[in-house]
């Protein structure tokens, strides 16, 4: 996603295999700049990757039933907000990956 629009979204950083390594909600300033990633990992060419150095979370999450129940019952029973509480904590799961759609 381009910088101009990225401040309105939660942002993700991913590793070379597409695993989510960091998630932050609507960042600004230095934290925003630190969320830049090499988006060629996601098959963007060099030109597009420079234009769109951020990966925005669009709020579409896919979990197995067992994984969702485990997160909500065991890890985050008091959570009120999925995007700011559960997703950042769930990134500890080694199977959590980002997908471009």
C-alpha positions, 0 to 999 in steps of 0.5 A, a space after each residue: 500500500 502507498 504511504 499516503 493511504 497506509 496511515 489509515 490502516 493497521 500495518 504488518 511486517 512479514 519475513 521472507 516466508 510471509 510470516 507476520 512478525 509485527 502488527 501495529 494499528 494506525 501508526 504515525 511518525 517513527 513507528 509508521 516508518 519502521 513498518 515499511 517492508 520489502 514488498 517484492 517478497 509479495 511478488 511486486 516488481 521493484 517499481 511497484 514495491 517502491 510505490 507501495 512499501 506497506 502491507 495494510 491489514 484489511 481486517 479479513 482473517 482466516 483461522 481454523 475453528 480450533 485455533 480461534 477457540 484457543 486464542 479467544 478462550 485461552 490466550 485472550 479471554 478478556 480481549 475486546 478488540 480483535 485487531 488491536 489485541 488478538 491479532 498482535 498476540 496471535 502473531 506468535 503462532 508460527 503458522 500465521 502468514 500474510 496473503 495478498 488478495 
